[in-house]
C-alpha cells in the first residue's frame, strides 16, 4: 500500500514512523508534506529514504503523486477534518490523528466520510489497541468481576511549559474547545468506553492552572455509562503524581490495570495477576488500517465510538461552564 504523510510533527516522527518501518513489507511511504521543510527532511531520513518527494502544499502532493492509495493526516486539530475530507473526495483512503473533530458537531461529520464502495476513513485512536484495555474489556465481558458498577482513574502528570508537545502553538494557544482536556481526554474516555460501554452523561469541573498550557489543563469528571456504571475521571497536566492506574470495580471483584499486567482482586480475598504481552499500539493501529483497506478484515475500531469520545469531552466542557449535568445524545 503506497501512502503519503501530511504532517511531519512529533507524533508522526516518534510514533507513526517506527510502526511504518516495522510494516515496510506491507506499507510504503512514497511522499511527505509539511509546512516547514526541515521536519519533512528529518522524517525522510528517519524512514531511511532522503530522496522522498517533499511538498509544502498537501493539495499539490495528492494531485501530483498519482500512485498514492492512502494518506496519514497528522496536523493541528483544527486542520485534520477539512484536509481528511478533501483527501477522501480525491479518492484516497485516510487514517487521521485523533480527536475525530474539534467539537461534537465536526466529529459527527466524519461518519459520512466512509461510503459504500468508496475510500476508507479511520480515526487513529491508538488506545483501542493497548493490551491492558483490550484485556480488561475482555475480562469484564466474561463476567470475571461480576457486574461493573464503577471505575476510577487519576491521569495526573506534570507537563513542563517547555515540553516538546507544548512547543506547538496550536496547543499552547488552542483555538479549539477543551485544550489539553480535549487533546488528551479523548484517549481516556475511549478506554473507559471500551471497558464499561458508552457514556450518557457528564458532571464536571475544569480549570486552567497554567495559562501557558492553553485554555484548559485540568478536568475532573463523573461520567455515567449507559450500563449504569459510573466513572470518576480526573485528568490534569500540572500535577506531580506517580500513580495512573485505572481501577475497575465489579460486584465480585476488581481489576487494577498496570503497565505490564492486570491485577484481579476477588471479593473472597484471593488475587491473580494477568501478564500483558508487549505490543506497540501504533503498529497494531496501522495493521488494522492496512487490513481494512486491502479487504482482509473490517476495522476493529468503530468510528461511532471515537465520535462519542469527542461528544463526551464536549459535554464535559459544557458541564463545567454551565454548572450542570449534561446529557449526551
ABEGO torsion letter per residue (X at the ends): XBBBBBEABAAAAAAAAAAAAAAAAABBBABBBBABAAAAAAAAAAAGBAABBBBABAAAAAAABAABABBBBBBBAAAAAAAAAAAAAAGBBBBBBOBABABAAAAAAAAAABBBGBBBBBBBBAAAABAAAAAAAAAAAAGAAEBBABBBBBBBBBBBAABAAAABAAAABBABBGEAAAAAAAAAAAAAAAAAEBBABBBBBBBBABAAAEABABBBBBBBBAAGBBBBBBBBAABBBABABBBBBBAAEBBBBBAABBBBBBAAGBBBBBBBBBBBAAAAAAAAAAAAAAGABBBABBAAAAAAAAAAAAAAAAAAAAGBBBBBX
